[in-house]
Amino acid sequence: MTTAEGSDNMQQRTTALHTPCWTELSVPDPEAAKAFYGAVFGWHAQTDPRPEAGGYAMFLLDGAPVAAVSPMYDDSTPVAWSVCLSVSDAERTALQAAEHGGRTLMPPVDVFDLGRYGVLTDPEGASFSIWQANRFSGADIIGDPNALGWIELSTRDPKRALSFYPAVFGWSTHLSDFYTEWSIGGTHFGGLVDLNQMPAPAAEVPAHWKPYFRVDDVDAIAARAAGEGAGVLLPPTAVPGDDLRYSVLKDPQGAHFGIFAPAA
């Protein structure tokens, strides 16, 4: 999980290129997800009424878009949160990813007049989305309580990940005894976990990205989520050598996400 420096730097209202700009949830029952996340984070869901939007809904925090939820459109769609990175040229990014061992799961396409969206994987298969903004740039709030504040890659091949993402997105890496962090332009926004160092069953999951939402009180939000039917995969825990607490949760439909906050 992040450092105090990283969490402070993430408190921004705009999204820089090649940093997280959005996160989306794909679940069998979007209405149940709207109720759960509304109870946990105070989000209000606004569903796009256009038939071609397929039931896509934005989560709003005080009227500002912070995330989204959609139904599972086919059997290949996992029940999961996905992370989305801001890019200036979606096609060029997809080509660069392929040159460094990644794959394109969904070629970039126009989403109305909002922007261009594609889905890629890194060399190990961890999927992520890219967004080339037009009328919509992504989350209006990043790093504030009850909004996206961090993204984390879980991988079995850290060496290759530490080569792939800097080559494609220009990220800097920061290594420590406890954790590896990503940054760009001085802003720390994510980290890397080596699944080889994790105990079962966490060590057995495929490589993946996971969003973390900043909250005011990790213990209180973890308890609230559990009361709404979530599983607590990692109880509220202090970050070694840091003034942060974090927890990893599983929503009632099985999607994993994290929460974090400065320690009281």
N, C-alpha and C positions, 0 to 999 in steps of 0.2 A: 504494500500500500504506500501511498504518497508521503512525502515529507511536509513539514510545516511550510517550508519555502515554496514547495510546489502548490499547496492548497491556497496560499495567499495569492500567488501569481495567477491562479485560475479565476480569480474574482474579476470578471470582465463582462462587458455587455456586447462586445463584438467578437467575431470569429476570425482568426488569422488563417491564411491559406495553409493547408497541410496540417491543421489541427482539428480536433473533434468539433463538429458543428451541429450534430443531431444524433438522436438515438431512437430506434423504433422497436416496438414489441410486436411479435407475431404469435397469436394464440388462437385456439379453437373457439373461444368464447369471449369476444371483445367486450361485450356488455358486462360480464363478470369482472374483467380486467379494469374497466372504467370504474366500477364500484370499489374494487380493492385499492387501486392507486389513489383514487379520490379520498378514501378513508385514511390512507397512510401518509400521503404527501399534500393533500388538499388540492389536488389537480381537478380541473373541470374539463370534460371531454367535449370537443366540438367536431361532429362528424360531417365530412364533405358530402353534400346532398347529391352531387352529380353521380349518376349511375356508373359512369366509367371510372369513378374513383374507387369502386369496389368496397365501400364501407370503411375506407381509411378515415381515421379520426386523429385530430391533434389534441394533445394534453396541454391545457393552458394553466399557467400560474399567475394569478392576479391579471388575467387577460392576455398574458404574453405566452407565445408558444415555447414549450420546453422539451417536448418529446411527442411520440405518436404511437398509435396502436392500430393494427390491421388484422383482419381474419387471415387464417392460413389458406392461401390461394390454391395450393396443390399439396400432394403427399410428400414432396421433397422439401417443403418448407419446415424448418425445425421450430419447435416451441422455444423461443429465445428472444432476448434483447440483442440487437445488432448495433454496431457503432458506425458512424458516418464521418468521413473526413472531407474537408473543404478543399477543392482543387480549382485551378483556373482553366484547365482543359481536360475533360474527362477521357477523351479518346487518347490523348498523348499519355496520360497517366496509366491507362490500361496497357498501352504498348510498353511503357517503361517497366511496369510490373512484370509483364511477360518476359522482357529481356533479362530480368533478374530472378527468374524461376517461378513467378506467380502465374495465376490463371484468371481468366475472365469467366465468371459464372453467368453474368448477365451483361451484355454489351450496353454501353451508355445509350439511354433513350430520353427523349423529351418528356417531362411531366407537365402537361399543359404548358403554360408560359412561365412556370415557376423556376425551372432549371433542368439540368440533365443529370440522370441518376444511373449508376452502374454498380455491379457487385463483383468484387474480385476476391482472390485468396492469395495468401502468402505461400511460399514454397512448401510449407508443412500442411497447408489446407485450412488455416484459420481464415474465415471469411470476414470481410468488412465492406462497407459501401463507400462510394465516392459521390460527391455532389458538386456540380458546377452551377453556381447560383445565377439566376436571372432575376425574377421578381421576389424570390424567397431565398434568404441567405442561410436559414437554419434557426437554431434556438436564439431567442432574444435575450435569454438569461443563461449564463454559464458561470458556475462557481459560487452562486448564492445558495442559501438554504433551500432545499426541496427542488434543486435543479441539478443537471449534469455537472459533475465537478472533476471527473477523472476517468480514464479508460485504462484497462489492464489486459495485456496479452498473456495467456497461459500457453506455454510451448514446451516441447521436448527437445527442441534444437535451438537453444538460445544463440549460439554462434551464428547460425544462418539468419535468424531473425534480426540480430544486431548488424548484419550486413545488408539485408533486404530493405528494411524501412528507411535507414539513412540514405541508401542509394536512390530510392524512389521518391522519398518525401523530404530529404534534407534534414532529418532529425539528428539532434545531438544526443549522446547517451552519457549517463552518469552512473558509474558503478560504485557500490558500497558493499560492506560485509553482509548487509541484510537484503538489499533490493537494487534493482536496476531501474532507472527512470529515463523517460524521454522528454526532450524539450526542443523548442525552436524559438529563435529570437529572444531567448531568456525566459520564456514561459514554460514551466514544467506542467505537463498535461497528462502524463500516462506512465505506465510502468510495465515490467516484465516479470513473470513468475516462471521458474523452471519446474515443470511438472515432475521431472526426475527426482526432485527434492521433496515432493509432497507425499504425505501418507495416503494410503487407500482410504476411501474410494476416489479422492480428488485426483490422485496420480493416474487413474485409469481413463479419464475423460479425454476426448479428442482436443487438439489445439483449438483455442477459441479466444475471442475478445469479450470483455465484460464491462458494462458501464458501472460507475460508482456515482451515487447521488450524495451531494453534501446535505447534511441535516444540522439542526441545532443541538440534538442530544441523541447520540447513537443508541444508548440503552433504552431510552423511551421509545424511539421509533422501531427498534427491533422488537420490543415488547408489543407495541401497537400492531405491527405487521403479523406477529405470531397470533395475536388475538383475532386477526382477520383471516386466519387460515394459512399463513406462510410457514414454511419450514426455516429454521435457523441453522444454516450449514456451518457457520462459524460464529459463535457467540461474541458479543462485544469484547474487543481485545485491544490492548494498548500496542501501538506501533513501537517496536524496539528502537530505543534511542531517539524518540520523537515525542512531541506533545499532541498526538492524535490518537483517537480511538476509531475502530472500524468494525464492520460486521458484514458477513455474506449471507444473503437470504435467498430463498426459493419461493416464488409466488405460488398461489394455490393451483396454477396450471402448469407449473414446473419450470418457469423461466428464472434464471439466476441473475442476481444483481447485487451490488454492494452499496453500503452507506458508510460515510465517514464524517467526522467532526473534530475540531480542536478539543483536546481534553479539558474538562472543567478546571 
